[in-house]
Amino acid sequence: MDAMMELKLTLDFACCGCEENVVVTVECRGEMLRDRELPAVRVPCPTCGAINQLSFETNGTVRSVRPAVCYRPLPEPSVN
């Protein structure tokens, strides 16, 4: 049986909201890291608060940064 793959990476990217430089350390583990699909993580910007969706390679190379999509609908105000 193969051992579970574990990674600790430092990712450096420009925020998709304010373009400030952001550095974050992520820890990943699991069998999915061996798949061909790129791992992804959501990272809030400490400057503007925008949520960035990062896709990256297991060597730490950031492949894409885009605004994260919120799937929860926002509540509508009451008319009362």
N, C-alpha and C positions, 0 to 999 in steps of 0.2 A: 504494500500500500504506500502511495506517495505521501510525503509530508505536506501539510497545508502551507501554501506560499504566503509569506509575510513581507511587507514593504514598509519602510519609513522614508518618506520623500519630502524634500523642501521644494515647493512650487513657487515660482516667481512670475507674476503676470500684471498687466495693466487692467484696472477696473473698467468694465464696460460702461459704467455710469459717469465717472469723473476722470477716468484715465490716469488716476494716481497709481503708483507702483504698490503692489500688495505682495507680501511674502507669507506663505502659510506652510506649516508642516502637517502632513497627513500620514496616518497609519492605516494600512489596508491589509486584510488577510482573507484568504479563502481560495477555493479552487477556481473561481471565476477569473482570477488574475491570469490564469494560463490561457484563457480564451482569446480569440482574435479581437474581440470588441474592446475598445478603449475604456478603462475605468473612468468614472466621472464623479464629481463632488460639487456640492453647492457651497459657496464661500461668501459670507457677507463682507462688504467693504467697510473697514474701520473708519474711513473718511466720510463717505456719503450714505452708507447703509444699503446700497444696491446689492442684490443677491446675484452673484456671478455663477454660471454653470461652467465648470472646467472639465474638459476631456483631456486626458494625459496618458502618456506611455509609461510603462513600468520602469523606465530608466529616468523618469522625472521630466521629460520633455512635454511641455504644455502644447497641445495640438489645437485647441479652440477655447475661446472665452466668449460667452454670450449671456445675455440677460436670462435668468431662470424664469421659467413659466410657472405661474401660480395656478394650480388646478382647482383651488377652493373658490367658490363664488363669493364675492363680497356681499355682505348683508345690505339690503336696501332700507333706507330710513322709513319709519312708520309715518303714515299720513295723519295719525291721531294727534 
